[in-house]
Amino acid sequence: MNDVILSRIAESLTWTGRYVERADATGRILDAYLHRMLEDPWRDEDVACRSLYAILGMDAGGAPVDMQQVLDQLAFDARSTGSIEGALGAARLNARSAREAVSSEMWECLNSTWHALADQRMAARRTGPYAYLELVRRRAALFFGLADSTMSRDDSWRFVVLGRSLERVDMTVRLLSVRVLDAAHAPDWPTLLSASGADEAYARVYGGFGDTPRVAEFLLLDRDFPRSALHALTTAEECLTALGRPRQDPARRPIGRMRTRLEYLDTHALEDQLPLLLKDLQQACMASADAVADRFFPYQGPVEWAQEGA
């Protein structure tokens, strides 16, 4: 019975980290697209909306799509964990299942955020979604800040950070994949930077705006930016190592291989290797997530990205 309880807590903490990160990343992506459309009123709204659906792995269908439909599905749909509201609701439920492991301040952050969403959703329909999206970004930052400042650096904290790190790599890969592999719906490089919360960090490193393929290099290979794939993979590997996994562990192995590959990648060849590299990154994260589920919460099989809670 003890192992089942520990497995339940480990799973809840991992998915809490993933769901909060997913809500944060989705909010950033929506906010970036909305601002680009305001700056460029001649931008094709249907194309921009289809790009958003492509990033988040959803089918846009054949009929024209507008931003209100996108917001209804990707922000306000409480029944889908692919939306902001659904992801935060799932994070709250998972945190409640692990109340003995998360701090009271973390729980209060998620609980108060969830209860504030209804008023913010109604206000968004009248005045626009910007305050709603800002609330989500601020509360996600607060949640992870509280995790860092109020949790001991024990296994409970590591599972939260592991979930956040795996989700962060996945969302970065999704953004870049649409830019590289789906030209019909591709966002421009500045939009990708803004959607990743990386525009200011990029400007400080390179001294200019992100209007070149160098953006991909920054989002994948920068060692210091916390949302880069390399930084998130390094963090995930550190968590798995601290959880006592041997070097040949099936959860740690694919993460370690991709981390090493990114560290020693020839940046001059990045553009040519990018499509295959993004595919391998996503597969490595899926393999690691499946192995984590098999090892730490074996009473229940792993769940696909877009299907949790279905």
Secondary structure by P-SEA (a helix, b strand, c coil): caaaaaaaaaaaaaaaaaaaaaaaaaaaaaaaaaaaaaacccccaaaaaaaaaaaaccccccccccaaaaaacccccccccccaaaaaaaaaaaaaaacccccaaaaaaaaaaaaaaaaaaaaaacccaaaaaaaaaaaaaaaaaaaaccccccaaaaaaaaaaaaaaaaaaaaaaaaacccccccccaaaaaaaaccaaaaaaaccccccccaaaaaacccccccccaaaaaaaaaaaaaaaccccccccaaaaaaaaaaaaaccccccccaaaaaaaaaaaaaaaaaaaaaacccccccccccccccc
